[in-house]
Amino acid sequence: MIAAYVNSSMPTEAVDLYSQMEVQGIEPDAISFACVLPACGDLSALLLGRQIHQYVERKKLRPNLLLENALIDMYAKCGSLAEARAVFDGMQFRDVVSWTSMISAYGIGGKGCDAIALFSKMQNSGLCPDSIAFVSACSHSRAGKVEEAYGIIRQMPMKPNERVWGALLGACHVYSNMDIGLITADHLFRLAPEQTGYYVLLSNIYAKAGRWDDVTTIRSIMTRKGLKKMPGASNVEVKDQTDSALHDMEEEDNEYHLAVHSEKLAIVFAISNTKPGTPIRVTKNLRICGDCHIAAKLISKITDRYIIIRDTN
């Protein structure tokens, strides 16, 4: 049931059900932990993830590939690369998923050089990278090298999937690359014609370029297809509880709406309910806007706190 919740993008329900297991005195096993750890990552519930890891060590449930891979993924999503790497280095056996999880962790954390270095190490170990080239593409695009990322994607031995093109479209938006953005959007509209986020990204690319007629066209297409923008929601862990902040605004281009984006609300909530110096970890279901990115950096400096925001990028 926990796995069903996780697979249905319902991490809060998955964690709640796991808590009910504990209350009822049902002792979880390695499979239970492997199922609930992705939910911890989705909610940035690092404290719960650490508690599970401690239990795993205490009960000597390692080595266990499934469980260890889940731990790496959880720590990566919570922004704790050092703990993810510690699990990786402590594994007796590693499969393609193990390497992919750790390389992806570096990709998520913006550590492009570390991701590529580990990718090379994986190749030298004799394992076939599979879709690992996706991580390299992300590393290049995060550094602003969108053309290089596009070149890598075109040379992939397998057909690029939605995640690959989606990551590239996000980079095109950040670095205002109209040409590659249009090519990428065309692939995505064929792969995922009902995914609202890609239409919004392309609309934002047009807006940054001042092509307002094209923005109107994209919005009209969305209206005709019955597509609505997903409300922004952010999760933040306070003590041992994960709370949500919801922002359900259609237009986000004026000062008031920028002030109430969900990640800002989550950060304020965490600052108000945690001790000074406590790290703040926020997970958002949409891409963070430039204004919120700058605001988070300033708040981090002013409050002397470590703030991690993981979005869909």
KOLLUM-777897 format. One record per residue (C-alpha): y, x, z; residue number from 1. Coordinates in pm, 1 decimal. Example, Ala and Ser with C-alpha at 12.3 -4.5 7.8 and 13.67 -1.06 7.14 Angstrom:
((-450.0,1230.0,780.0),1),
((-106.0,1367.0,714.0),2),
end
This chain:
((0.0,0.0,0.0),1),
((233.9,290.5,77.5),2),
((155.1,439.0,-263.2),3),
((226.4,102.5,-425.5),4),
((570.0,91.6,-264.2),5),
((645.9,447.6,-376.5),6),
((531.5,376.6,-732.4),7),
((751.5,65.0,-734.1),8),
((1060.4,267.0,-631.5),9),
((1064.4,111.1,-284.4),10),
((1075.6,419.9,-59.0),11),
((1229.4,241.2,240.2),12),
((940.6,-4.9,252.0),13),
((693.0,282.7,218.9),14),
((840.8,465.6,517.6),15),
((855.0,143.5,721.2),16),
((486.5,79.5,653.3),17),
((401.5,436.0,754.7),18),
((590.6,377.5,1081.0),19),
((385.2,62.9,1139.1),20),
((68.6,271.6,1103.4),21),
((190.3,499.1,1381.7),22),
((285.9,205.9,1606.5),23),
((-59.1,50.5,1561.3),24),
((-228.2,379.8,1646.8),25),
((-381.2,431.3,1301.5),26),
((-416.6,804.6,1245.4),27),
((-300.9,902.0,893.7),28),
((-498.6,1146.7,684.0),29),
((-400.5,1391.5,409.5),30),
((-391.5,1113.8,148.2),31),
((-160.2,903.3,365.4),32),
((79.3,1194.4,404.8),33),
((68.6,1278.2,34.9),34),
((163.8,916.9,-39.8),35),
((453.9,887.9,205.6),36),
((609.5,1231.8,145.5),37),
((759.9,1131.5,-193.5),38),
((933.5,843.0,-14.4),39),
((1077.7,1089.9,237.2),40),
((1214.3,1289.5,-54.0),41),
((1361.7,984.2,-224.2),42),
((1542.8,890.4,98.4),43),
((1639.1,1248.8,192.0),44),
((1450.9,1183.7,517.0),45),
((1410.4,1552.1,602.0),46),
((1343.4,1500.8,973.6),47),
((1049.5,1269.4,903.9),48),
((923.7,1507.2,635.5),49),
((932.4,1795.5,882.2),50),
((749.2,1589.1,1142.9),51),
((474.3,1518.9,890.3),52),
((458.9,1888.1,797.9),53),
((424.1,1983.7,1165.0),54),
((142.5,1732.0,1205.4),55),
((-28.9,1872.5,896.4),56),
((-17.6,2223.3,1042.4),57),
((-127.6,2104.7,1386.0),58),
((-427.3,1917.2,1243.8),59),
((-507.2,2205.8,1005.2),60),
((-504.0,1982.2,696.9),61),
((-421.0,2276.7,470.9),62),
((-525.5,2405.5,223.4),63),
((-491.5,2081.6,28.7),64),
((-334.2,2096.7,-317.1),65),
((-223.1,1733.9,-328.5),66),
((-63.1,1751.0,14.1),67),
((100.5,2090.8,-35.4),68),
((246.7,1988.3,-370.9),69),
((388.8,1676.2,-204.4),70),
((546.4,1890.6,68.3),71),
((714.5,2115.7,-190.0),72),
((850.7,1812.6,-373.9),73),
((977.6,1653.3,-52.1),74),
((1160.5,1965.5,63.8),75),
((1308.9,2015.2,-283.4),76),
((1447.5,1661.1,-296.6),77),
((1593.3,1704.4,52.5),78),
((1771.2,2020.8,-61.1),79),
((1571.9,2261.1,156.0),80),
((1464.2,2521.4,-100.1),81),
((1370.9,2778.7,163.9),82),
((1116.5,2544.1,322.8),83),
((982.9,2443.3,-19.0),84),
((932.9,2810.1,-108.8),85),
((766.4,2878.5,227.5),86),
((505.8,2610.1,152.8),87),
((458.7,2747.9,-199.4),88),
((415.1,3107.1,-80.7),89),
((169.6,2996.1,187.9),90),
((-66.7,2821.3,-55.6),91),
((-411.1,2974.3,-103.1),92),
((-452.7,2802.0,-439.1),93),
((-191.2,2683.8,-688.7),94),
((-225.9,2462.0,-994.5),95),
((22.6,2376.8,-1269.4),96),
((174.5,2104.9,-1050.4),97),
((239.0,2356.8,-771.5),98),
((430.4,2589.3,-1001.0),99),
((609.9,2299.8,-1168.9),100),
((716.8,2153.4,-834.1),101),
((866.7,2481.6,-715.9),102),
((1038.4,2558.3,-1045.7),103),
((1175.5,2203.5,-1051.6),104),
((1297.8,2258.4,-695.4),105),
((1507.6,2549.7,-814.9),106),
((1625.3,2340.9,-1109.0),107),
((1732.1,2055.4,-879.2),108),
((1911.5,2303.9,-655.1),109),
((2101.7,2461.6,-943.6),110),
((1915.3,2793.8,-905.0),111),
((1866.1,2852.4,-1276.3),112),
((1787.8,3224.4,-1252.1),113),
((1524.4,3165.5,-982.6),114),
((1371.0,2884.5,-1189.0),115),
((1339.6,3102.5,-1498.2),116),
((1206.9,3398.3,-1295.3),117),
((936.0,3180.6,-1140.6),118),
((861.2,3034.1,-1482.1),119),
((796.1,3385.2,-1614.4),120),
((577.8,3460.0,-1313.1),121),
((376.7,3145.7,-1383.8),122),
((319.5,3256.3,-1742.2),123),
((202.6,3596.6,-1621.0),124),
((-45.6,3427.1,-1387.7),125),
((-228.7,3289.9,-1691.6),126),
((-144.4,2921.9,-1640.6),127),
((-18.7,2714.2,-1935.1),128),
((338.0,2594.3,-1859.8),129),
((289.4,2246.9,-2013.8),130),
((622.7,2061.7,-1988.1),131),
((777.7,2329.8,-1770.4),132),
((1024.5,2413.2,-2050.2),133),
((1210.8,2105.4,-1931.8),134),
((1316.8,2292.5,-1619.3),135),
((1446.8,2585.9,-1822.6),136),
((1649.0,2343.0,-2034.1),137),
((1796.9,2193.4,-1718.5),138),
((1882.2,2540.2,-1587.7),139),
((2069.3,2625.2,-1906.1),140),
((2251.1,2292.1,-1924.0),141),
((2360.9,2316.4,-1560.4),142),
((2521.4,2650.1,-1649.8),143),
((2714.9,2484.7,-1929.2),144),
((2493.3,2622.5,-2205.7),145),
((2423.3,2284.6,-2363.6),146),
((2357.8,2426.9,-2710.7),147),
((2098.2,2668.8,-2570.9),148),
((1932.2,2384.9,-2379.4),149),
((1915.7,2174.4,-2695.1),150),
((1760.7,2467.1,-2880.4),151),
((1491.1,2506.0,-2615.0),152),
((1410.2,2135.1,-2627.6),153),
((1371.9,2150.0,-3006.2),154),
((1124.6,2438.1,-2966.4),155),
((910.5,2269.2,-2701.7),156),
((540.5,2267.0,-2799.6),157),
((512.4,1904.5,-2688.0),158),
((727.6,1604.8,-2781.2),159),
((1027.8,1578.4,-2543.7),160),
((1009.4,1271.6,-2322.9),161),
((1277.0,1047.6,-2174.7),162),
((1335.1,1273.2,-1873.7),163),
((1404.2,1573.2,-2095.5),164),
((1654.3,1392.8,-2317.7),165),
((1806.9,1219.7,-2014.4),166),
((1877.5,1552.9,-1844.8),167),
((2039.6,1684.2,-2161.8),168),
((2256.6,1372.4,-2200.3),169),
((2377.8,1420.5,-1843.9),170),
((2477.0,1777.9,-1929.1),171),
((2655.9,1658.3,-2243.7),172),
((2858.4,1422.5,-2026.3),173),
((2947.9,1692.3,-1772.6),174),
((3049.6,1945.5,-2037.7),175),
((3194.5,1695.3,-2289.0),176),
((2962.0,1790.3,-2574.4),177),
((3005.8,1497.4,-2811.3),178),
((2791.0,1623.1,-3101.2),179),
((2472.9,1692.3,-2905.1),180),
((2542.8,1390.0,-2686.5),181),
((2523.2,1155.6,-2985.0),182),
((2196.7,1312.9,-3105.5),183),
((2050.7,1292.6,-2755.2),184),
((2158.6,931.5,-2704.6),185),
((1993.1,835.9,-3033.3),186),
((1659.3,971.9,-2905.9),187),
((1701.2,793.6,-2572.6),188),
((1789.0,457.9,-2726.1),189),
((1461.1,474.8,-2918.2),190),
((1256.8,591.2,-2618.3),191),
((1414.9,362.1,-2357.3),192),
((1621.7,89.8,-2527.0),193),
((1658.6,-112.1,-2205.5),194),
((1769.8,175.3,-1979.3),195),
((2127.2,87.1,-1889.3),196),
((2219.8,429.3,-1755.5),197),
((2204.0,598.7,-2094.4),198),
((2445.3,349.3,-2248.1),199),
((2684.2,406.6,-1958.6),200),
((2659.7,784.9,-2000.1),201),
((2736.1,765.1,-2371.6),202),
((3024.1,529.4,-2296.0),203),
((3161.1,782.8,-2047.8),204),
((3129.0,1063.1,-2304.7),205),
((3332.7,855.8,-2547.8),206),
((3587.8,779.0,-2274.9),207),
((3636.8,1146.9,-2190.7),208),
((3703.4,1209.4,-2560.1),209),
((3954.6,922.9,-2574.2),210),
((3744.4,723.0,-2822.2),211),
((3811.8,384.1,-2665.8),212),
((3698.5,182.0,-2966.8),213),
((3353.7,340.2,-2931.6),214),
((3358.0,266.0,-2558.1),215),
((3421.6,-99.2,-2639.3),216),
((3138.6,-94.9,-2894.4),217),
((2889.5,41.0,-2639.2),218),
((2995.6,-217.8,-2382.1),219),
((2955.3,-491.3,-2642.6),220),
((2604.1,-369.7,-2724.7),221),
((2516.8,-378.7,-2354.2),222),
((2652.2,-731.9,-2323.3),223),
((2462.0,-848.0,-2630.6),224),
((2137.5,-702.5,-2493.7),225),
((2199.4,-847.8,-2150.0),226),
((2217.5,-504.2,-1987.7),227),
((2412.9,-468.0,-1665.3),228),
((2513.5,-152.6,-1488.2),229),
((2295.9,-77.3,-1186.3),230),
((2484.9,-97.6,-854.2),231),
((2533.5,242.5,-696.0),232),
((2344.8,296.3,-370.5),233),
((2321.0,602.6,-148.5),234),
((2078.8,685.0,133.5),235),
((2163.7,916.9,421.9),236),
((1949.0,1026.7,716.4),237),
((2109.1,991.5,1059.2),238),
((1895.6,1121.0,1344.8),239),
((1552.6,980.3,1257.6),240),
((1674.6,677.3,1064.7),241),
((1767.1,641.0,697.4),242),
((2060.4,411.3,622.3),243),
((2198.9,286.9,291.5),244),
((2548.3,240.3,152.8),245),
((2591.1,9.6,-145.4),246),
((2870.4,9.0,-401.6),247),
((2855.9,-281.7,-645.3),248),
((3161.6,-236.0,-864.7),249),
((3164.6,-274.3,-1241.3),250),
((3484.2,-81.9,-1306.2),251),
((3522.3,259.9,-1145.2),252),
((3834.9,402.0,-1300.3),253),
((4100.6,318.7,-1043.1),254),
((4189.5,475.4,-710.2),255),
((4049.7,197.2,-490.0),256),
((3709.5,188.2,-654.8),257),
((3678.7,567.0,-643.7),258),
((3745.5,550.1,-269.3),259),
((3445.9,325.3,-202.6),260),
((3174.0,493.9,-407.4),261),
((2851.7,477.1,-210.2),262),
((2811.7,853.2,-159.2),263),
((3154.3,871.8,7.6),264),
((3064.9,580.6,235.0),265),
((2734.7,750.0,322.6),266),
((2909.0,1079.6,405.7),267),
((3164.6,904.4,628.3),268),
((2885.9,713.9,804.3),269),
((2694.7,1037.1,868.8),270),
((3002.8,1219.7,999.6),271),
((3075.8,931.0,1237.7),272),
((2720.7,915.3,1372.1),273),
((2604.4,1277.3,1398.0),274),
((2706.6,1581.9,1598.5),275),
((2958.5,1827.9,1448.6),276),
((2790.2,2084.3,1225.8),277),
((2489.3,1863.6,1147.8),278),
((2391.8,1897.1,778.6),279),
((2437.9,1579.5,572.3),280),
((2183.4,1490.6,304.4),281),
((2258.3,1203.0,68.0),282),
((2044.8,1060.7,-211.8),283),
((2212.1,849.3,-481.4),284),
((2043.7,631.6,-744.3),285),
((2310.9,706.0,-1008.0),286),
((2487.2,1017.8,-1129.0),287),
((2767.8,1133.6,-902.3),288),
((3114.8,1120.7,-1058.4),289),
((3347.9,1419.8,-1075.9),290),
((3586.0,1277.0,-816.9),291),
((3308.0,1235.0,-560.0),292),
((3174.4,1583.4,-635.8),293),
((3514.9,1735.9,-560.1),294),
((3559.6,1514.4,-253.8),295),
((3221.9,1621.6,-112.3),296),
((3312.5,1990.0,-148.8),297),
((3646.8,1937.1,26.4),298),
((3490.0,1732.6,307.0),299),
((3227.9,2005.4,351.1),300),
((3499.5,2268.8,398.5),301),
((3720.0,2054.9,622.1),302),
((3438.1,1942.9,853.5),303),
((3245.4,2271.5,831.3),304),
((2928.6,2085.7,735.0),305),
((2653.0,2151.3,485.5),306),
((2657.3,1849.0,249.3),307),
((2381.8,1794.6,-7.5),308),
((2402.3,1507.3,-255.6),309),
((2106.0,1454.7,-487.0),310),
((2170.7,1219.6,-775.8),311),
((1971.9,1128.8,-1086.6),312),
((2099.8,1430.9,-1277.9),313),
end
